[in-house]
Amino acid sequence: MRALQDGLPVLDQIAAEHAGAVDVVKVNIDENPQVAAEYGITSIPAIYLFKDGALKSSVVGARPKRYLEKEFAQYLHQPSAENHG
């Protein structure tokens, strides 16, 4: 479990810095094996990004914050009000 715990502070930072644009939800796959089976998770951490219920991107393995922000950049910024017209 140590590798998983090492990756979590990065997700907490991203959640705090991009509040309103993203929700970070953590799932313990030992307690929820059906989730691991559904998404084919064989390594942790596994980070899945969903938008409107659809899987848009994923990253497997511990990565630095900068990497995750670049990988998920288009989803981390809340759209401006003028785009909701």
Contacts in CASP RR format, 6 or more apart in sequence:
PFRMAT RR
TARGET T0000
AUTHOR 0000-0000-0000
METHOD contacts of the structure
MODEL  1
MRALQDGLPVLDQIAAEHAGAVDVVKVNIDENPQVAAEYGITSIPAIYLF
KDGALKSSVVGARPKRYLEKEFAQYLHQPSAENHG
3 44 0 8 1.000
3 45 0 8 1.000
3 61 0 8 1.000
3 62 0 8 1.000
4 44 0 8 1.000
4 45 0 8 1.000
6 62 0 8 1.000
7 45 0 8 1.000
7 62 0 8 1.000
8 26 0 8 1.000
8 45 0 8 1.000
10 62 0 8 1.000
10 63 0 8 1.000
10 64 0 8 1.000
10 65 0 8 1.000
10 68 0 8 1.000
11 24 0 8 1.000
11 26 0 8 1.000
11 47 0 8 1.000
11 68 0 8 1.000
12 24 0 8 1.000
13 65 0 8 1.000
14 22 0 8 1.000
14 24 0 8 1.000
14 65 0 8 1.000
14 68 0 8 1.000
14 69 0 8 1.000
14 72 0 8 1.000
14 76 0 8 1.000
15 22 0 8 1.000
15 23 0 8 1.000
15 24 0 8 1.000
18 76 0 8 1.000
18 77 0 8 1.000
18 78 0 8 1.000
20 78 0 8 1.000
21 75 0 8 1.000
21 76 0 8 1.000
21 77 0 8 1.000
21 78 0 8 1.000
22 72 0 8 1.000
22 75 0 8 1.000
22 76 0 8 1.000
27 35 0 8 1.000
29 35 0 8 1.000
29 36 0 8 1.000
29 41 0 8 1.000
29 44 0 8 1.000
35 41 0 8 1.000
36 42 0 8 1.000
39 46 0 8 1.000
39 48 0 8 1.000
39 55 0 8 1.000
43 60 0 8 1.000
43 61 0 8 1.000
44 61 0 8 1.000
45 60 0 8 1.000
45 61 0 8 1.000
45 62 0 8 1.000
46 58 0 8 1.000
46 59 0 8 1.000
46 60 0 8 1.000
46 61 0 8 1.000
47 58 0 8 1.000
47 59 0 8 1.000
47 60 0 8 1.000
47 61 0 8 1.000
47 63 0 8 1.000
47 68 0 8 1.000
48 55 0 8 1.000
48 57 0 8 1.000
48 58 0 8 1.000
49 55 0 8 1.000
49 56 0 8 1.000
49 57 0 8 1.000
49 58 0 8 1.000
49 72 0 8 1.000
49 75 0 8 1.000
50 56 0 8 1.000
51 75 0 8 1.000
56 75 0 8 1.000
57 71 0 8 1.000
57 72 0 8 1.000
57 75 0 8 1.000
59 67 0 8 1.000
59 68 0 8 1.000
59 71 0 8 1.000
63 71 0 8 1.000
69 76 0 8 1.000
END
